[in-house]
Amino acid sequence: MRSAIGLLLLLVLVGLPACDEAADDKPYVEFAGGGFIFNYNLAQAYYGFVIRTRRGIPPGTILEAQFEDPAGGPALPVRQVARQGGVEYSFRTPPVEGVKAERDYQVVLRLIEPESQRVIATYSRAFRSTADQDILPEKPLTVGPGYQPNPESEFVNPPAEGSDG
């Protein structure tokens, strides 16, 4: 009996460091999906992604996404703070301009320790649209919180037949 307990204790002690090593080797997060969205009703395009945690992110950690600006400007930052027990986080740009089909747009996600501002981890991914942004209407099809038809939209009030405009 004594040798069985000793053997069990030995196995547990040998196995514990391996568990810690495996946890430390795992990335904090993984990309779970994302891409471009074209909202025809609002005549806007944006893109974003979802991440899932793979190991514990300390609460308070800053999750900072830097989205490549399709118009060529500086990267578009979006920040969130990790919450206790958080499993999934979604990131989305403000409306963007200049999206081109079949072109990669880079996203960099950094996990930042809040007190020291030290970067704990960095992840990157490219997203690609299958359509150019010029497929969107020039003016929103709807307006207001109830999505009423936009009286200025050519799709709501098409030009009369035979007119020039």
Secondary structure as GFF3:
##gff-version 3
##sequence-region A 1 165
A	DSSP	alpha_helix	2	25	.	.	.	ID=ss1
A	DSSP	beta_strand	29	39	.	.	.	ID=ss2
A	DSSP	beta_strand	44	53	.	.	.	ID=ss3
A	DSSP	beta_strand	62	67	.	.	.	ID=ss4
A	DSSP	beta_strand	76	81	.	.	.	ID=ss5
A	DSSP	beta_strand	88	92	.	.	.	ID=ss6
A	DSSP	beta_strand	104	112	.	.	.	ID=ss7
A	DSSP	beta_strand	119	128	.	.	.	ID=ss8
A	DSSP	three_ten_helix	133	135	.	.	.	ID=ss9
A	DSSP	beta_strand	142	143	.	.	.	ID=ss10
A	DSSP	beta_strand	148	149	.	.	.	ID=ss11
###
